[in-house]
Amino acid sequence: MSDPGQARVEAWRREARALHGAVLARQRAAAARCLQLPRFSRSSIDDLLAAPRAVTRRDAHDVVALEAGFAGWAHLLADCLPELARVTMYVPSMSASLNRWFLGHAEAAVSRATEGGVLLPYRAQFVVVALADVRELGLDAKDPDWERIAWDWVRPRDPEARFRLARARWHVMLARGEELP
């Protein structure tokens, strides 16, 4: 692993895994660390120890990110892995399809939720494309990570899944010789 950002993320990922395991093992210090998350602001250490499964792996990732000085795991990934922010998610060949364009994310998200598709960024706009159109990006439309991000690239439900998709897209861009932003 030659990328120092990736090495740091992997170390934090291991720390989050360990934290999550410690909470499940009902360790007080681990449960106390989780109290800094807004969703546990009204909980006590004893509450978390009584119901350790209330703390998810995603929560552990957010705790580690907060302790590292980031607003959350998604912010940590974006800062440490800048290629995530540099991948382009629209190629000219996607124009052959009928896409839905929006100026705001909220409108695009409603369209995606009601009519299906994948919500992608394009400069200062948002576009909802058919799931099959992601093949134009060189990505697998059947990759389960699309469902994990809730088909919303801009505000993914699972930042780890978006990272994996962005990493795959980055490699496609390099292999195709696409212009890098």
C-alpha positions in Angstrom: 0.0 0.0 0.0 2.0 2.9 -1.3 -0.6 5.7 -0.8 -0.1 7.2 2.7 -3.7 8.4 2.8 -4.9 4.9 2.2 -2.6 3.6 4.9 -4.0 6.1 7.4 -7.6 5.2 6.5 -6.8 1.5 6.9 -5.3 2.2 10.4 -8.4 4.1 11.4 -10.6 1.4 9.9 -8.9 -1.2 12.1 -9.3 1.1 15.1 -13.0 1.4 14.4 -13.3 -2.3 14.1 -11.6 -2.8 17.4 -13.7 -0.1 19.1 -16.9 -1.8 17.8 -15.7 -5.1 19.1 -14.9 -3.6 22.5 -18.4 -2.1 22.7 -19.9 -5.5 21.9 -17.7 -7.0 24.6 -19.3 -4.4 27.0 -16.1 -2.5 27.8 -16.9 0.8 29.6 -14.1 2.8 28.0 -15.3 1.9 24.5 -18.9 2.7 25.3 -17.8 6.1 26.8 -16.1 7.0 23.6 -19.4 6.5 21.7 -21.2 9.0 23.8 -19.7 11.9 21.8 -22.0 11.0 18.9 -25.1 13.1 18.6 -27.4 10.0 18.4 -26.1 8.9 21.8 -26.2 12.3 23.5 -29.1 11.3 25.8 -27.6 7.9 26.6 -25.4 6.8 29.4 -22.5 4.4 29.4 -24.8 1.9 31.2 -27.4 2.3 28.5 -24.8 1.4 25.8 -23.5 -1.5 27.9 -27.0 -2.8 28.3 -27.7 -2.7 24.6 -24.3 -2.8 22.9 -25.8 -3.8 19.5 -27.2 -0.2 19.4 -23.7 0.8 18.4 -23.0 0.0 14.8 -19.7 -0.3 13.0 -20.7 2.9 11.2 -21.0 4.6 14.6 -17.5 3.3 15.5 -16.1 4.8 12.2 -17.7 8.2 13.1 -16.2 8.1 16.6 -12.7 7.4 15.3 -13.2 10.2 12.7 -14.3 12.7 15.3 -11.3 11.8 17.5 -9.0 12.3 14.5 -10.5 15.8 14.0 -13.0 15.2 11.2 -16.8 15.9 11.2 -17.4 12.2 10.4 -16.2 9.2 8.5 -17.2 10.6 5.1 -15.2 13.8 5.8 -12.2 11.7 6.8 -12.3 9.7 3.6 -12.7 12.8 1.4 -9.7 14.4 3.1 -7.4 11.5 3.2 -8.3 10.1 -0.2 -8.5 13.1 -2.5 -9.1 11.0 -5.6 -12.6 10.4 -4.3 -13.3 14.1 -4.9 -11.6 14.1 -8.3 -13.5 11.3 -10.1 -15.9 12.5 -12.8 -19.2 10.8 -12.7 -20.5 11.8 -16.1 -19.0 11.0 -19.5 -20.2 12.4 -22.9 -21.6 9.0 -24.0 -24.2 9.2 -21.2 -25.9 12.1 -23.1 -27.4 9.5 -25.5 -29.8 8.6 -22.7 -32.7 10.6 -21.4 -31.3 11.9 -18.1 -33.1 14.1 -15.5 -31.1 17.3 -14.6 -31.5 19.4 -11.4 -30.0 22.5 -9.8 -30.5 21.2 -6.3 -29.8 17.9 -4.6 -33.2 17.8 -2.8 -35.1 17.9 -6.1 -32.8 15.3 -7.6 -33.2 13.0 -4.6 -37.0 13.1 -4.8 -36.8 12.3 -8.5 -34.4 9.4 -7.8 -36.6 8.1 -5.0 -39.8 8.2 -7.1 -38.6 7.4 -10.6 -35.4 5.3 -9.9 -32.0 5.7 -11.3 -28.7 6.9 -9.8 -28.1 10.4 -8.6 -24.7 11.8 -9.7 -23.0 15.1 -9.5 -22.1 17.2 -12.6 -20.2 20.4 -11.9 -22.7 22.5 -9.9 -25.7 20.4 -11.0 -27.2 17.0 -10.3 -28.2 14.4 -12.8 -30.3 11.2 -12.3 -29.3 8.5 -14.9 -30.6 5.0 -15.4 -28.7 2.4 -13.4 -27.6 0.8 -16.7 -25.9 4.1 -17.7 -23.3 3.6 -15.0 -21.7 1.1 -17.4 -20.7 4.1 -19.5 -18.5 5.1 -16.5 -16.8 1.7 -16.7 -18.5 0.5 -13.5 -20.6 -2.6 -12.8 -24.3 -1.6 -12.6 -24.9 -4.7 -10.5 -22.2 -3.9 -7.9 -24.0 -4.1 -4.5 -22.2 -0.9 -3.5 -24.8 1.1 -5.5 -27.5 -0.1 -3.2 -25.3 0.5 -0.2 -25.0 4.2 -1.2 -28.8 4.3 -1.8 -28.0 5.1 -5.5 -27.0 8.6 -4.3 -23.4 9.5 -5.1 -23.6 13.0 -3.5 -25.0 12.0 -0.1 -24.3 8.3 0.2 -25.8 6.2 2.9 -22.5 4.3 3.2 -19.4 6.4 2.5 -17.2 3.2 2.5 -19.2 1.9 -0.5 -18.9 5.2 -2.3 -15.1 5.1 -1.7 -14.9 1.6 -3.3 -16.9 2.8 -6.3 -14.8 6.0 -6.6 -11.6 3.9 -6.4 -12.9 1.7 -9.2 -13.9 4.7 -11.2 -10.5 6.3 -10.7 -8.8 3.2 -12.1 -11.2 3.2 -15.1 -10.4 6.9 -15.8 -6.6 6.1 -15.7 -7.0 3.0 -17.9 -9.1 4.8 -20.5 -6.9 7.9 -20.4 -9.8 10.1 -19.5 -8.9 13.7 -18.6 -8.3 14.0 -14.9 -9.8 17.0 -13.2 
